[in-house]
Amino acid sequence: MRVKKVEGAEGLWEMTFSQRDPDGRATWEWTTIDGQPAIRWRRVGTHDILGNP
């Protein structure tokens, strides 16, 4: 698994969870819910999701 910031998208992160065909990717952002740190999942899919994270 690899985690890194999404280039050109402030505050968004990406995770690669599979590099086989099909590849697995997800994007998310850190947020707060009821004063607690949380993750807001944005998109889950293949490498194509990075075109509009």
N, C-alpha and C positions, 0 to 999 in steps of 0.2 A: 504494500500500500504506500502511496506517495501523497503528501499534502503540501500545497504551496499556494501563494497568492495568485489570483488571476491577473495577468498582465493587462493593464489598461482599464481595469474595473476596480475602482477604489472600494475597499472594504469587503470584497468578495474573495472567497477561497475556493480551491478545487481539490478534489480527492480522486485519485486513480485507484480503483479497487480490482481491476483486471486489465491485463494488457493482451489478452488472447482475443481472438475474433469470435464474438464481438467484444470490443473493449468496454470497460465499465468506468464511468465518470460521474461525479456529482459536484454541484456547486452549492455553497451556503454562505451565510453571513452571521457574524456574532450579533446578538441582541440581548435585551433584558426583558424578562417577563415577571411581573410582581416582585421586582427588585432582585431577581436571581438571574445569573448569566444563563443564556440559552443559545441554541443554534436554530436559525430559520433556514430550512432546506429550500433551495430554489429550483434546481433542475437535476434530474437523474437520467442517465442514458449513455450514449456513446460519445465519442470525441466531438460530434456535431453540436452538442449542447453549448460548447464554448463559443460558438458564433453569436449567441445571445444569452449570456450566462444569467 
